[in-house]
């Protein structure tokens, strides 16, 4: 065999080996982005992308969904616990940068991500076994979808909750249209439109978390939950209640929005986003002024979609909401939509200066909003 052929053969073998190795690395990396463990009679899910604040990608969804379905019917599994690795975040949201990159080139991920994510949200919302989310850290967007629909949501002083989607040309999805209008008064609409951040105990006071436990007690709480034998919902509630009673941190602090809740209920009670903005400006208080300034920065199209989504969601089941939100997600994936511009301004170039189109609320027609809610016929989400 000539040296030339020999060297080519060696090079080809090396290339094949490299491709196999890369394939193995990618699959093992995907496998470690979520850790799925059986600890005693508990299924434990650990979101394991700490450097990315455990942002949710499609690989993680594809690992979690079949495992949750398996545990749901497994006689040896009594409870499911979900948590985030790294100490900073539970899950800071969906990996939307990857989604917009896919949308730009017509990649199916733009459809698959939302569809599979919402199916996972519904699985959590209808789960037949106790589901405990330990939201110890940043919990936004997609991270809210992995926790809020579960039976128990445990916040700590490190929890930072928000649905900040109107700032990137999206809408508060993952079932936001279901849980937000069910919070007290107009609080859900306020959180949805402004992206207002709640911290620590306030996440529970708002009704997003079911319990508050100090961060340093979470490991002991998890161990106690894992050690329970065939626990009922009441058994788990008892354990969580006992840890909450032992957590006195910030117990005396009033709810951050307590002084403003009546104002929110009054000013956000309107038949349109323009009406809300008008109310805020007319009120003139520093709080109202600040909210008006916040809304002025958001995508006008997103604000109008979100307003309609929250109003419609009040009387819908979770399943109906997710079908509606899938339609909205696909409207947001149309080329030239504000979603691409929002992701560019906030996550890619980070200039924080999105050029919204249309640029004012008045320019957003009712028809353009209504079109986003239209059925996708055979492409609608099936649950």
N, C-alpha and C positions, 0 to 999 in steps of 0.2 A: 504494500500500500504506500502510495507516495506521501511525502511529508505534508503536502498541501491538503490531500484528502483527510489524512490523519488529524491535522490541526482543525479542519472544519468539523470533523466528527466529534472531536473533544469539545469544541466550542458549542456544537449543537446539544451535546449531552449536558454541558454546563447550563445552557439556556433552559433546557427542559427541567433540570434540577431546580434552577432558580424559580421557574414558573410554578413548579410543584410546591416549593418552599413558600413562595409568596401566597399561594392559595391556602396553604396550611396556616400561615401566619394570619391571613385575613379571617379565616374561619375561626381560629382560636381567639383572635382579638374580638370578633363578634361574640363569641361564647363567653368572654370575660367581661363584656360590657354590662351584662346582667348576671349576677350569681343566683342560682336557684338551688336551695338546699333544703333538705329534710332534717329538722332538728326535733328529736322526739316525735310528737304527733303534730308538729307545726310545719307548714310550708313557709319558708322564709325567702323573700325576694330582696336582693340588694342591688340597687341601681349603682353601677360601678364605672362611671366616667367622671371621676372627681375633678380632673383638670378642665372638663367642659361643664362643670357644675351639674353633672348627671343629666345633661340635656338628652331628651328622648329621640332616638332615631328609629328607622323602620326595622333594623335588625333586632333591636331590643324588644320592640312590639312583637316581632315574630318568634322570639324566644319565650316571652311571658305568656302570650295568649294560649298556646297549647298546654303549657304547664298548669295554668290556672284551671283550664277545662279538666285536666287530668286529676288535679287535687280535689276538684269539686265533687267527683264521684268516687274518690279513693277512700275506702273505709278507715284507712290508717291515718288520714289527715283530718284534723278537727278544726284547725284555725289557719288563716293565712296572714302573715305579717309582711309589710313592705316598708323598706327604709332606703336611705341614700348613703353612699360611702363618702368619706373625706371630711366630714365635720362642718362643711360650709353650706351645702345644699341638700335638700331632699331631691328636687328636680326643678331646674330653673326654666323649663319649658321644652317645647318641641324643637328639633333641629331644623328650623325654618329656612336657614340659609341654604341647606342642601335641597330643600323643597323648591325654593325659588330658582335655584340653579337648574334643577330638573325641568321646571316649568318653561324656562327660557328656550330649552332645546327640544321641548315636546316629549320628554322622558316620562314613562308611565308612573314614576315615583310621585309626581304631582297629584295623581289620583289615588294611588295605592296608599300613600302615607296617611292621608285623611281618612280614607275608608277603613283601613285596618286599625287606626288609632281609635276611631269612634266605635268600632265593634268591640275593641278592648274596654273602652269606657262603659259600654252597655253591659259587658260581662261582669264588670266590677259592680255596677249599679243593681244587677239582678242576682248577685252571687248568693248561693245557697248555704254557704258556711260563713262564720264570722270573719270579717276582713278588717285588719287593723293597720292603718297608715300612720307611721311615725314621722310626722312632717317637721323634723328637727333641722331647720335651715331654710334657705330660699325655696319657695314653692310658688311657681307662677305658670300660667298657661297650661301646657301639657302636663306639668307636675300636679296641677290642681285636678286635672282629669283622672290621674292615677290614684287620687286620694278622696276627693270630696264626695264621690258617689258611694263610697264604702261605708259600712255601718259605724266604724269608729275612726276618728281623725284626731291624733294627739299632737297638739302644738306645744312648743317650748318657747323660752325667751329668745331663742335664735331664729324662730320662724319669721319669715318675711313673705307675706302673701300679696299678690296682685294679679289682675287680669289686664295687662298693659297693651292689648292688641290694637286699640284704635290709634295708637302712636306709630304703628307700622303698616297701616292700611289694611288691617284684618278686622276681626270681630272676636269677642270673647267666646271661643268655641268650646270643644270638649264637654258639651253639655252645660255651658254657661247659661244658655237660654232656659235651662230647667232649674238650676239651683239659685241663680241670682234673683229672679223675681220672687222666690220663696223666702228671701231674707226679709227682715222687718221693714215695713213701709216702703219708701223709695230707695232704701240703702243699696239694693242690688243694681238698680239702674244707675245710681250715682257711681258705684264702683266700676260698672261696665263702661260708662262713657268717659270717666276721668282717669281710669287706671290707678286710682288712689291706693297707696300701699298701707297695709295693716301689719303691725308687728306684735310678736309675742302673744300676751294674754288677749289682746284686742281681736286676734283671729278667732278665738273662742267666743268672745263677747258679741262679735258680729254674727255668729252662728255658722261660720265656715268650719271650725274645728268643734269636735264634740267634747274634748277634754284639754286641760292644760297641765303639763308635768314639767318640772325643771329638767333642763338638759342633762345634768349630772346624774339624774335618777333613771334615765331612759334605758341604760344597759340592764339595770336591776329589774326594771319593769318588763323588759323583753324576756329576760330569763324566767320571771314568774309566769308570764303568759305561755311560754314554751313548755313549762313544766305542768301546766294544767292538764288534767285527764278528762277527756270527753266533755269539755266545758260547754255550758249553755250560754246564750247571749247574756243572761243575768250574771253568770259567774264572771264573765269577762268584764262586764260593766262594773261589778263590785271591785275587781282588782284595779281597774282604771280610776274609779272613784276614790279608792284608798290612796293611790299615788297622788291624785289631785289634791286631796286633803292635806297631804304631807308637803305640798308645794306652795309655800307662802309668798314667794317672790312676786312683787308687784301686785299683790292681792288687793291692796288699798287704792291702787291707781284707778281713777275713773276711765271709762271707755274714751278713747281719743276723740271720737266724734259725738260724745254725749251732749256737749254744749250746742252742737250744730244739727242734731238729728231732726229737730222740729223744722229748722230752716230747710234742710234737705228735702223733707217730706213735702213742704209747701212749694219750694221753688222747682223741684223736679217733677211735680205733678202738672203735666202739660200734655197737650195733644201732638206736640212736635218738638224737635231739637231746637228749632228757632225760638219757640215759646220758652224753653228752658233758659236759653242764652239771654233772652229778653228779661225774664224774671231775675236772673242773676245780676244783670247790669242795673236793673231798676232797684234791687235791694241795696246795692252799694256798700254792704258791710265788707270788711277786709277778707273774710272767708269767701263770700259770694264772688267778690272781685277776683280772688285767686282762682276759683273754679272756672270763671269765665275766661281767664287768661289761659288756663290749661286746655279748655275745649277749643280755643282759637288755634292751638298748635296741632290738634288732631286732624286726621283725614276726614273732610266733610262727608265723603261717601261712606266711610266706616261708621261715623257717628249715626248717620241715618239708617244704615243697615242694622246696626246694633240696637237702636231705639225700637225698630219694628220687631226685631228678633226677641227682645226682652218682653215687649207687650204680648206678642203671639205666644211665647213660651209659658206665660202665666197659667194657661188652661190646657197645656199639652202634657202628655206623658213624656218620660225621658226618651223613649224610642221615637216618638213623633218629633221631638226636638232635635235629635241626632240626624234624622232624615232631612229635616229643614237645614240644619247646619252643614251637612254635606253639600247640599245645593249651593249654599252661600260660599263654601270653601272653593267650589269649582268656578263660581262667578269671580272670585278673587284671584284665581289662577289665570284668567284671561290675560293675554299679553297687553301691556299698556295700562294694567290696573294699578291702583295705588300701592298694592302689596309689594310689588317689585321695587317701587320707589322708596317705600318705607324701610324695607330691609337694606337697600343701598345706603340710605342716609343714617340709619341707626346702627347697623351691624357690619357693613362692608367699608364704606368710606368714612363712616363715623363723623360726618360733618354736622349731624343733627339738624340739617336744613332741607327737609323733604319739600319737593315742589308738587303739591297735590293737584290732581286734575279730575274734576273741577276744584277750583281753589276756594270757593265759598259755599256755604250751606244753600244759599239762594239758587246757585247754579245747578245743584243736584236735583234733577227732576224726579217726581214721584214714580214715573214709569221706569226710569233707570234702576230705582230701588226695587220696585215690584218685580222686575225682570229677574233679579238675583234669586227670588224665592220660587221661581217657576220650576215645575217638575222636570226632572232629567229623563223621564219616561223609563226605558229599560236600563238606564245608567244610574237610576236612583239607588241610594244605600239600602241594602237588604239586611234586616236584623232578624 
